[in-house]
Amino acid sequence: MDQIPSADQEELSGFADEMKRYIDEMKWTGEDWSGEKVAMNVSVVVTGGGNGYYTAKFLVGSQRKVEGSGNLTPMMKVLDEYWEFRYSRNQPFQHDPTSYDYLSGPIDFYAYVALGLELDSRTLYGGNAMYERASELAQRAQLRSDSKGWTTQAVTGSYSRVGFIRELTNARFAPLRAYIFNYHKNGLDLLASNRAAGIDSINNHLTSLVFAIDKLVESSTIVRVLNDTKYREYAELFAGSHDAMVWRKLMFIDPIHQAIYEEAKNK
């Protein structure tokens, strides 16, 4: 927080604690959550501002428990460059389901998406209701002309919240959501009981992902987030494999991390 005056650094001293309390205590589904606890982490870097008004970027991630083990698998890792809000010392985050709040809005959005991804990974298209909530929030945010980070005109190749949720709620991208389900439920969750079967299943579903990506006419935010989230896990799962095809598939799906896959292939 070196970019802001020391007085404002003091004002923000309780920010992280208030945000964590909000994330942990909020009933995001409107009722008690009966599934596995979803681990969501948010790391904020305040980039500017002062006198109670701040700009920030933040890294948001979520994790899911792998069945039959104590392991966690990353579900989402997004670096979001745009967050502008007003804040005073020890100010609590407030949730309003009918309007957009500059402070809590981005957190609400990613909480809904994190829950949607968790549900998608356990039941085919199970995240629909959570994605709809995130989509409604995005629509409310876009009605505010001064709400940053909700533009529909993202630079090609850059991340967009609106682009992300539009894909998650668009039937054209349903095969990508089906992959999320199959990779986790019919792949990772098998590893503890039958590792060979789990690896074979993941390999087969990577083929389905290749076909799904090949049919897209434009780059996909879902694919980008998946790749940024899963590339190290992919590399670890197949490290040392002599199956040339699996490496071709991974490098087609995720060319940005080709060097990581090359290194894993040669282990």
C-alpha positions as CSV (number, residue, x, y, z in Angstrom):
1,M,0.0,0.0,0.0
2,D,3.0,2.3,-0.5
3,Q,1.0,4.1,-3.2
4,I,-1.3,5.8,-0.7
5,P,-0.7,8.2,2.2
6,S,0.1,6.7,5.6
7,A,-3.2,8.0,7.1
8,D,-5.1,6.0,4.5
9,Q,-3.0,2.9,5.2
10,E,-4.3,3.2,8.8
11,E,-7.8,3.6,7.6
12,L,-7.4,0.3,5.6
13,S,-5.8,-1.6,8.5
14,G,-9.0,-3.6,9.2
15,F,-10.0,-4.1,5.6
16,A,-8.8,-7.7,5.2
17,D,-10.4,-8.8,8.4
18,E,-13.7,-7.3,7.5
19,M,-13.6,-8.8,4.0
20,K,-12.8,-12.3,5.4
21,R,-15.6,-12.0,8.0
22,Y,-18.0,-11.1,5.2
23,I,-17.0,-14.0,3.0
24,D,-17.1,-16.5,5.8
25,E,-20.3,-15.4,7.5
26,M,-22.5,-14.5,4.5
27,K,-25.2,-17.1,3.5
28,W,-24.6,-16.9,-0.2
29,T,-27.3,-19.4,-1.2
30,G,-29.8,-17.8,1.1
31,E,-29.8,-21.0,3.3
32,D,-27.4,-23.2,5.2
33,W,-24.8,-24.7,2.9
34,S,-25.0,-28.5,3.0
35,G,-22.0,-29.3,0.7
36,E,-18.3,-29.4,1.3
37,K,-16.9,-26.1,2.5
38,V,-15.7,-24.0,-0.4
39,A,-12.4,-22.3,0.3
40,M,-12.3,-18.8,-1.3
41,N,-9.2,-16.6,-0.9
42,V,-8.9,-12.9,-1.9
43,S,-5.6,-11.0,-1.9
44,V,-6.0,-7.3,-2.5
45,V,-3.3,-4.8,-3.6
46,V,-4.4,-1.1,-3.2
47,T,-3.0,0.7,-6.1
48,G,-4.0,4.3,-5.5
49,G,-6.5,6.7,-4.0
50,G,-6.9,8.5,-0.7
51,N,-9.4,10.3,1.5
52,G,-11.6,7.3,1.7
53,Y,-11.6,6.5,-2.0
54,Y,-9.4,3.7,-3.3
55,T,-8.4,1.8,-6.4
56,A,-7.2,-1.8,-6.2
57,K,-6.5,-5.0,-8.0
58,F,-7.1,-8.4,-6.5
59,L,-6.3,-12.1,-6.9
60,V,-9.3,-14.3,-6.2
61,G,-9.1,-18.1,-5.9
62,S,-11.2,-21.0,-4.8
63,Q,-10.5,-24.6,-4.0
64,R,-12.5,-27.9,-3.9
65,K,-11.9,-31.0,-1.8
66,V,-10.9,-34.1,-3.9
67,E,-13.0,-37.1,-2.9
68,G,-11.3,-39.8,-1.0
69,S,-8.3,-37.7,0.0
70,G,-7.4,-34.7,2.0
71,N,-6.2,-32.9,-1.1
72,L,-7.6,-29.7,-2.4
73,T,-7.8,-28.8,-6.1
74,P,-7.8,-25.2,-7.4
75,M,-11.1,-24.3,-9.0
76,M,-10.5,-20.6,-9.9
77,K,-7.6,-18.3,-10.0
78,V,-8.3,-14.8,-11.4
79,L,-6.3,-11.6,-11.3
80,D,-8.8,-8.8,-11.5
81,E,-7.4,-5.4,-12.3
82,Y,-10.4,-3.2,-11.5
83,W,-11.9,-2.4,-8.1
84,E,-12.8,1.1,-7.0
85,F,-14.5,1.7,-3.7
86,R,-15.0,3.9,-0.7
87,Y,-13.9,2.6,2.7
88,S,-13.5,3.9,6.3
89,R,-11.8,2.2,9.1
90,N,-13.5,-1.0,10.3
91,Q,-16.4,-0.5,7.9
92,P,-18.3,-3.7,7.5
93,F,-19.1,-5.1,4.1
94,Q,-22.9,-4.9,3.3
95,H,-24.9,-7.2,1.1
96,D,-27.8,-5.8,-0.9
97,P,-29.3,-8.3,-3.4
98,T,-31.3,-5.5,-5.2
99,S,-28.6,-2.9,-6.0
100,Y,-24.9,-2.7,-6.8
101,D,-22.5,-1.9,-4.0
102,Y,-19.0,-0.7,-5.0
103,L,-17.3,-2.3,-2.0
104,S,-19.0,-5.7,-1.8
105,G,-20.1,-6.1,-5.4
106,P,-16.9,-7.7,-6.8
107,I,-16.7,-10.0,-3.8
108,D,-20.3,-11.0,-4.2
109,F,-19.7,-11.8,-7.9
110,Y,-16.8,-14.1,-7.3
111,A,-18.5,-15.8,-4.3
112,Y,-21.4,-16.7,-6.6
113,V,-19.0,-17.9,-9.3
114,A,-16.9,-19.9,-6.8
115,L,-20.0,-21.7,-5.6
116,G,-21.2,-22.2,-9.2
117,L,-17.9,-23.9,-10.1
118,E,-18.0,-26.1,-6.9
119,L,-21.6,-27.2,-7.8
120,D,-20.7,-27.7,-11.5
121,S,-17.8,-30.0,-10.4
122,R,-20.2,-32.3,-8.5
123,T,-23.4,-32.3,-10.6
124,L,-23.6,-31.7,-14.3
125,Y,-24.6,-28.0,-14.8
126,G,-25.2,-27.8,-11.0
127,G,-24.0,-24.2,-10.8
128,N,-26.8,-22.7,-12.9
129,A,-28.5,-20.9,-10.0
130,M,-25.3,-19.4,-8.7
131,Y,-24.3,-18.2,-12.1
132,E,-27.6,-16.6,-12.6
133,R,-27.1,-14.6,-9.4
134,A,-23.7,-13.5,-10.6
135,S,-25.2,-12.5,-14.0
136,E,-27.9,-10.4,-12.3
137,L,-25.3,-8.7,-10.2
138,A,-23.2,-7.9,-13.3
139,Q,-26.3,-6.4,-15.0
140,R,-26.9,-4.2,-12.0
141,A,-23.3,-3.1,-12.0
142,Q,-23.4,-2.2,-15.7
143,L,-26.3,0.2,-15.0
144,R,-23.9,2.3,-13.0
145,S,-22.0,4.4,-15.4
146,D,-19.1,4.8,-13.0
147,S,-18.7,1.2,-12.0
148,K,-15.3,0.0,-13.2
149,G,-14.5,-3.5,-14.2
150,W,-17.8,-4.3,-15.8
151,T,-17.2,-3.3,-19.3
152,T,-18.3,-5.5,-22.2
153,Q,-15.6,-4.2,-24.4
154,A,-12.5,-6.0,-22.9
155,V,-9.3,-5.8,-24.9
156,T,-8.8,-9.0,-26.9
157,G,-7.1,-11.6,-24.8
158,S,-7.7,-9.7,-21.5
159,Y,-9.9,-10.9,-18.7
160,S,-13.4,-9.7,-18.3
161,R,-15.9,-10.4,-15.5
162,V,-18.8,-9.8,-17.8
163,G,-17.3,-12.1,-20.5
164,F,-16.7,-14.8,-17.9
165,I,-20.3,-14.9,-16.6
166,R,-21.8,-14.5,-20.1
167,E,-20.0,-17.7,-21.1
168,L,-21.0,-19.5,-17.9
169,T,-24.6,-18.8,-18.6
170,N,-24.5,-19.3,-22.4
171,A,-25.5,-22.7,-23.8
172,R,-22.8,-22.5,-26.5
173,F,-20.2,-23.0,-23.7
174,A,-22.0,-25.9,-22.1
175,P,-19.3,-28.4,-23.3
176,L,-16.8,-26.4,-21.2
177,R,-18.9,-26.7,-18.1
178,A,-19.4,-30.4,-18.8
179,Y,-15.6,-30.8,-18.9
180,I,-15.4,-29.1,-15.5
181,F,-17.8,-31.8,-14.1
182,N,-16.2,-34.7,-15.8
183,Y,-12.6,-33.7,-15.0
184,H,-13.4,-33.5,-11.3
185,K,-16.2,-36.0,-10.6
186,N,-15.2,-38.6,-13.1
187,G,-11.4,-38.0,-13.0
188,L,-9.9,-36.4,-9.9
189,D,-12.4,-38.0,-7.5
190,L,-11.3,-41.5,-8.8
191,L,-7.6,-41.0,-8.1
192,A,-7.7,-42.1,-4.5
193,S,-9.5,-45.4,-5.2
194,N,-8.1,-46.2,-8.7
195,R,-5.4,-43.8,-9.9
196,A,-4.9,-45.5,-13.3
197,A,-8.6,-45.3,-14.0
198,G,-8.8,-41.7,-12.9
199,I,-5.8,-40.7,-15.1
200,D,-7.3,-42.5,-18.1
201,S,-10.6,-40.7,-17.5
202,I,-9.0,-37.3,-17.3
203,N,-7.0,-38.0,-20.5
204,N,-10.3,-38.9,-22.3
205,H,-12.0,-35.8,-21.1
206,L,-9.1,-33.7,-22.3
207,T,-9.9,-35.0,-25.7
208,S,-13.5,-33.7,-25.3
209,L,-12.1,-30.3,-24.2
210,V,-9.9,-30.2,-27.4
211,F,-13.0,-30.7,-29.5
212,A,-15.0,-28.1,-27.6
213,I,-12.2,-25.5,-27.9
214,D,-11.8,-26.3,-31.6
215,K,-15.4,-25.5,-32.3
216,L,-15.2,-22.0,-30.7
217,V,-15.0,-19.1,-33.0
218,E,-13.3,-16.8,-30.5
219,S,-11.1,-17.1,-27.5
220,S,-12.9,-18.2,-24.3
221,T,-12.6,-16.6,-20.8
222,I,-13.6,-20.0,-19.3
223,V,-10.7,-21.7,-21.1
224,R,-8.4,-19.0,-20.0
225,V,-9.4,-19.2,-16.3
226,L,-9.3,-23.0,-16.5
227,N,-5.8,-23.0,-17.9
228,D,-4.5,-20.4,-15.4
229,T,-6.0,-22.4,-12.6
230,K,-5.1,-26.0,-13.6
231,Y,-1.8,-25.9,-15.6
232,R,0.3,-27.0,-12.6
233,E,-2.1,-29.7,-11.7
234,Y,-2.1,-31.0,-15.3
235,A,1.7,-31.0,-15.3
236,E,1.8,-32.9,-12.0
237,L,-0.8,-35.5,-13.1
238,F,1.0,-36.4,-16.3
239,A,4.6,-35.8,-15.3
240,G,6.9,-38.2,-17.0
241,S,4.2,-39.7,-19.2
242,H,5.4,-41.2,-22.5
243,D,2.0,-40.6,-24.0
244,A,2.9,-38.1,-26.7
245,M,-0.8,-37.4,-27.4
246,V,-1.6,-36.2,-24.0
247,W,1.1,-33.5,-24.3
248,R,-0.2,-32.5,-27.7
249,K,-3.6,-32.1,-26.2
250,L,-2.4,-30.0,-23.3
251,M,-0.3,-27.7,-25.5
252,F,-3.3,-27.2,-27.8
253,I,-5.6,-26.4,-24.9
254,D,-3.1,-24.2,-23.1
255,P,-0.2,-23.0,-25.4
256,I,0.7,-20.2,-22.9
257,H,2.1,-22.8,-20.4
258,Q,3.9,-24.9,-23.0
259,A,7.2,-24.6,-21.2
260,I,5.7,-26.1,-18.0
261,Y,4.3,-29.1,-20.0
262,E,7.7,-29.6,-21.7
263,E,9.4,-29.7,-18.4
264,A,6.9,-32.1,-16.9
265,K,7.1,-34.4,-20.0
266,N,10.8,-34.8,-19.6
267,K,10.7,-35.7,-15.9
